[in-house]
Amino acid sequence: MPRVDILSKKSSRKQKALGQRAVEKEGFVTEHQSDMELRLLIDEEKYKAVFESAGDIMMLIDKKGRIIDINGKSVEISGYSKQDVIGKTYQSAIQNTN
């Protein structure tokens, strides 16, 4: 489904105020889906803000032990950029910092 900016009169005031996106299906905004998507987008933004502003090293690691994201404190303390460590295993990233 394509994503569209919320600009229509059918959009709720809450959605317009937040400037979020809704799901459009065959020309009609599906309110249930757009409300769920709006909550998901808000939660995702909150998570990103907490993750990036944390005063501690934080890493997201997949089931195979590969780093999929690190926060700003990790970059600051380790001296490595995100691109340097994303995709590597946790163990290899730790060994390279010693």
SULVEN-V423160 format. One record per pair of residues at least 12 apart in sequence whose ideal C-beta (glycine too) atoms are under 10 Angstrom apart, sorted by sequence separation. I is the first residue (numbers start at 0). J is the second residue. D is the distance in Angstrom with one decimal. If there is no record, write none. Layout:
BEGIN
I,J,D + I,J,D
END
This chain:
BEGIN
5,17,8.6 + 9,21,9.2 + 21,33,3.4 + 22,34,9.9 + 57,69,7.0 + 58,70,7.7 + 69,81,5.8 + 83,95,8.4 + 84,96,9.3 + 5,18,7.5 + 20,33,8.0 + 21,34,8.7 + 22,35,8.7 + 56,69,7.6 + 57,70,4.4 + 68,81,7.3 + 79,92,7.5 + 4,18,8.1 + 5,19,6.4 + 7,21,8.6 + 14,28,8.9 + 19,33,8.3 + 22,36,5.7 + 56,70,7.2 + 57,71,9.2 + 69,83,9.5 + 4,19,9.0 + 5,20,6.4 + 6,21,9.8 + 21,36,6.7 + 22,37,9.8 + 55,70,8.3 + 56,71,9.8 + 57,72,7.0 + 58,73,6.2 + 66,81,8.9 + 69,84,6.0 + 77,92,7.9 + 4,20,6.3 + 5,21,5.0 + 7,23,9.3 + 14,30,9.3 + 20,36,7.0 + 21,37,7.4 + 54,70,9.7 + 56,72,5.4 + 57,73,6.6 + 68,84,9.4 + 69,85,7.2 + 77,93,9.4 + 79,95,7.6 + 3,20,6.6 + 4,21,8.5 + 11,28,9.4 + 19,36,7.6 + 20,37,8.1 + 51,68,9.8 + 53,70,5.6 + 54,71,9.9 + 55,72,6.1 + 56,73,4.6 + 66,83,9.9 + 68,85,6.7 + 79,96,7.4 + 2,20,4.9 + 3,21,6.6 + 5,23,9.6 + 9,27,8.0 + 10,28,6.4 + 19,37,4.9 + 50,68,7.7 + 51,69,10.0 + 52,70,8.1 + 53,71,8.2 + 54,72,6.3 + 55,73,8.9 + 56,74,9.4 + 66,84,5.2 + 67,85,6.5 + 77,95,8.7 + 78,96,8.0 + 1,20,10.0 + 2,21,8.0 + 3,22,8.3 + 4,23,9.9 + 9,28,5.5 + 11,30,7.5 + 14,33,6.6 + 19,38,9.5 + 50,69,9.3 + 51,70,5.4 + 52,71,7.5 + 53,72,6.0 + 56,75,8.9 + 65,84,9.7 + 66,85,5.6 + 67,86,8.1 + 73,92,9.3 + 77,96,5.3 + 2,22,7.1 + 3,23,4.6 + 7,27,9.6 + 10,30,9.0 + 14,34,8.0 + 17,37,6.8 + 19,39,9.7 + 20,40,7.3 + 50,70,5.2 + 51,71,5.4 + 52,72,8.7 + 53,73,9.3 + 56,76,6.0 + 65,85,8.2 + 66,86,6.9 + 76,96,8.7 + 1,22,8.5 + 2,23,7.5 + 7,28,6.4 + 9,30,8.1 + 13,34,8.6 + 19,40,5.4 + 47,68,9.7 + 49,70,9.2 + 50,71,8.9 + 51,72,8.7 + 55,76,9.4 + 56,77,7.8 + 65,86,5.9 + 66,87,5.8 + 0,22,5.3 + 1,23,6.0 + 11,33,8.2 + 14,36,9.6 + 19,41,7.5 + 50,72,9.8 + 65,87,6.7 + 66,88,7.4 + 0,23,6.6 + 1,24,9.0 + 3,26,10.0 + 5,28,7.6 + 10,33,7.8 + 11,34,7.9 + 14,37,5.9 + 17,40,8.4 + 47,70,9.6 + 64,87,9.4 + 65,88,5.7 + 66,89,6.2 + 69,92,8.6 + 0,24,5.6 + 9,33,9.8 + 13,37,7.6 + 17,41,7.2 + 64,88,4.7 + 65,89,7.8 + 0,25,9.2 + 3,28,8.1 + 19,44,9.6 + 61,86,9.9 + 63,88,7.9 + 64,89,5.5 + 66,91,9.2 + 11,37,8.8 + 58,84,8.1 + 59,85,9.4 + 64,90,7.1 + 65,91,9.5 + 66,92,6.0 + 17,44,9.9 + 58,85,9.6 + 61,88,9.9 + 64,91,9.3 + 65,92,9.5 + 5,33,7.6 + 60,88,8.5 + 61,89,10.0 + 0,29,8.8 + 60,89,5.5 + 3,33,9.9 + 58,89,7.0 + 0,32,8.3 + 5,37,8.8 + 60,92,9.7 + 2,36,8.7 + 58,92,8.1 + 0,36,10.0
END
